[in-house]
Amino acid sequence: MSLHYVALGDSTTVGVGDPMNGSSTTDLSGAGARPGEGWRGWASLLADSLASSHRVTFSNFATSGATTDLVATRQLPEIGSGPIDLASLIVGVNDTLRSSFDPGRIRADLQVCAEQLTARGALLLTVRFHDHGQVFGLPKWMRRPLWQRIEQVNLAYDDLYTRYGGIRLDMADFPEVYRRDFWSIDRLHPGERGHRKLARVFADELTRRGVRIDVPPELDCASEPPSKWADTVWMVREGVPWLGRRAGDLIPFAARMALAQRRPVSGALTNAEVQRLEA
């Protein structure tokens, strides 16, 4: 039996955090997780397991840094025509870190993708996101607004699940998500253990749906999680500067929220206060 699996999304679906060791057994095309490009990831692991029972064609169009708009306008048109059996659509975290954050636009982008994918026969694979701020160790005044945005993205995925069905994983249901060894050194992308867990859970859910998988994704890891020393060095050299650059859009929003919560309910921020916070 042949099976065509299409993956859309951001760097997590590219496979960032799970270095490529060895070659894949599936027919790979698209933008990410190809042999020789450095990353493997959960989607490729899942495709390899599906290939234990099916003739699998895996097309990974995910790109690092992708937002929902980029997935809808660039990745989706690249998938061509013809039937699709499985389609993963996991994107939205990058949107939460931008000043252009627009829940309505995110919802519309995801709806366009889901409608076109399911119209071609795809069983949709999606997620609900966990509290990324807790994993990264952000202060509460930044975690709260980030989580508020993530929850708005989650609501959009809830709508997709209600309308189009498929398989939806709630990342917050897995306690290991808040364990350090689930993540790569940057704490933003799953490490090998995290990617293997995602692949395994999706495989288990597909099996429950009647999709035959003779060899499920292995949970044992070939690599070790980063040491505390390596973790600390990375955080000082790369993590904090990265957060400063990437969260430049989120911090003013978080500061406005924190200040507003300290004021009386009737006390709105003045234009001058907003300008100072955004400076």
SVG drawing of the C-alpha trace seen along z (x, -y; Angstrom):
<svg xmlns="http://www.w3.org/2000/svg" viewBox="-17 -61 47 66">
<polyline fill="none" stroke="black" stroke-width="0.4" points="0.0,0.0 1.3,-3.5 1.0,-6.4 1.8,-10.1 2.7,-12.2 3.1,-16.0 4.6,-18.1 4.1,-21.8 5.4,-24.0 8.4,-25.7 11.8,-24.6 10.4,-21.9 9.1,-20.0 12.4,-20.7 13.9,-18.7 16.0,-21.3 17.3,-19.9 17.6,-16.3 20.9,-16.0 20.8,-13.6 22.7,-10.4 22.5,-7.9 20.2,-8.0 16.4,-7.9 14.6,-5.0 11.8,-7.1 11.5,-9.0 12.2,-12.6 11.5,-15.8 10.8,-19.4 12.6,-21.8 13.7,-20.0 15.1,-17.0 16.8,-15.5 19.9,-13.4 23.0,-15.6 21.1,-18.7 21.9,-18.2 18.6,-17.5 16.2,-14.6 13.3,-15.3 10.0,-13.9 8.3,-14.0 11.1,-12.1 11.1,-9.5 7.4,-9.1 7.7,-8.7 10.4,-6.0 8.1,-4.1 5.3,-4.3 7.7,-2.9 7.9,0.3 4.4,1.1 3.8,-1.1 5.4,-2.5 5.9,-6.0 6.5,-9.2 7.4,-11.9 7.4,-15.6 8.6,-18.0 8.1,-21.7 8.7,-23.1 11.1,-26.0 12.9,-27.5 11.3,-30.7 8.0,-30.1 4.9,-31.8 1.3,-30.8 1.2,-33.4 4.4,-31.9 3.0,-28.4 -0.3,-29.4 1.3,-31.5 4.6,-29.8 4.6,-26.2 1.0,-25.2 1.3,-26.2 4.5,-24.0 2.7,-20.7 1.3,-20.3 -1.8,-18.4 -3.1,-14.9 -4.2,-12.9 -2.6,-13.2 -3.0,-10.6 -1.4,-12.4 -0.6,-16.1 1.0,-17.6 0.4,-21.3 2.4,-22.6 3.2,-26.3 2.3,-29.4 5.0,-29.9 7.0,-32.3 3.9,-34.4 3.6,-34.9 7.0,-36.6 6.2,-39.3 4.6,-42.7 2.4,-41.8 0.7,-39.1 -2.9,-38.8 -5.0,-35.9 -7.6,-36.5 -5.0,-36.2 -3.5,-33.1 -6.9,-31.5 -7.6,-32.3 -4.1,-31.0 -4.6,-27.8 -8.1,-27.4 -6.9,-27.8 -4.2,-25.2 -6.5,-22.7 -9.3,-23.1 -7.0,-22.5 -5.2,-19.6 -8.3,-17.7 -10.0,-18.4 -7.3,-16.2 -8.0,-13.4 -5.4,-14.2 -5.8,-13.1 -4.6,-16.2 -1.9,-16.0 -1.9,-19.1 -1.0,-20.1 -2.0,-22.3 1.1,-24.1 2.4,-24.1 3.8,-27.0 7.1,-27.7 7.9,-30.5 8.1,-28.0 10.5,-25.8 12.7,-28.7 12.6,-30.1 11.2,-33.5 10.2,-35.8 6.5,-35.7 5.8,-39.2 7.0,-37.9 5.5,-34.4 2.0,-35.7 1.6,-37.6 3.4,-35.0 1.1,-32.3 -1.9,-34.5 -0.8,-34.6 0.0,-30.9 -3.5,-30.2 -5.0,-32.2 -3.1,-30.1 -4.3,-27.0 -7.9,-28.2 -7.4,-28.4 -6.2,-24.8 -9.2,-23.8 -11.4,-25.2 -9.5,-23.2 -9.9,-20.0 -13.7,-20.7 -14.1,-21.4 -11.7,-18.9 -11.0,-16.3 -7.7,-14.4 -5.2,-13.8 -4.4,-16.6 -1.8,-16.2 -2.0,-18.5 1.6,-19.0 0.7,-20.1 -0.6,-16.5 2.9,-15.1 4.8,-15.9 8.1,-15.2 7.6,-18.4 8.7,-20.4 11.8,-18.2 15.1,-19.5 16.1,-16.4 13.1,-16.7 14.7,-19.8 17.8,-20.6 20.4,-23.0 18.4,-26.0 15.2,-24.9 13.2,-26.1 13.4,-23.0 12.9,-19.4 16.1,-17.4 16.4,-13.9 14.2,-12.6 11.5,-15.2 11.4,-14.5 11.2,-10.7 8.4,-11.3 6.4,-13.3 6.9,-10.7 6.0,-7.9 2.8,-9.5 1.6,-10.4 2.4,-6.8 0.5,-5.4 -2.6,-7.5 -2.4,-6.5 -2.3,-2.9 -5.4,-3.4 -7.0,-4.8 -6.2,-1.6 -3.0,-2.7 -0.6,0.3 2.8,-0.5 5.0,2.6 8.0,0.8 7.0,-2.2 9.5,-5.0 12.1,-4.1 12.2,-6.1 15.8,-5.2 18.2,-8.0 21.6,-7.8 22.8,-11.1 23.0,-12.5 21.1,-15.6 23.3,-18.7 25.3,-18.9 24.5,-21.6 27.8,-23.4 27.0,-23.3 23.5,-24.5 24.8,-27.4 27.4,-28.4 24.9,-28.4 22.4,-30.4 25.0,-33.1 26.5,-33.2 23.5,-32.5 20.2,-32.2 20.0,-35.6 21.2,-37.6 18.7,-35.6 15.9,-36.3 16.8,-40.0 16.6,-40.1 13.5,-37.8 11.5,-39.1 11.9,-42.8 8.3,-42.6 7.0,-40.8 8.7,-42.7 6.9,-46.1 3.6,-44.2 4.5,-42.3 5.6,-45.5 2.3,-47.3 0.4,-44.3 2.4,-44.2 2.0,-48.0 -1.7,-47.9 -2.2,-45.2 -0.5,-47.3 -2.8,-50.3 -6.4,-50.7 -8.9,-49.1 -10.0,-52.5 -6.5,-53.7 -5.6,-53.3 -2.0,-53.9 -1.4,-57.3 0.2,-57.7 3.4,-58.9 3.6,-55.8 3.1,-53.5 5.8,-55.4 8.3,-55.1 7.6,-51.3 8.1,-50.8 11.2,-53.0"/>
</svg>
